[in-house]
Amino acid sequence: MIKPDMPADSQYNAETEQAMLEAKSIIGGKIEAKAYKSAKELFNELDNECYSKA
């Protein structure tokens, strides 16, 4: 996936490019960043994401 603001010879995989676009959207105020009340809440969500892909 090549976007206008990325070099044509980009060596990033699709998942990394998607994360970069998401970060730009957060910085630009287009989407809201996630926030967690604790590290445990963050890690629980990460565990759920990892196990739901399996």
Buried (B, 14 or more C-beta within 10 A) or exposed (E): EEEEEEEEEEEEEEEEBEEBBEEEEEEEEEEEEEEEEEEEEEEEEEEEEEEEEE
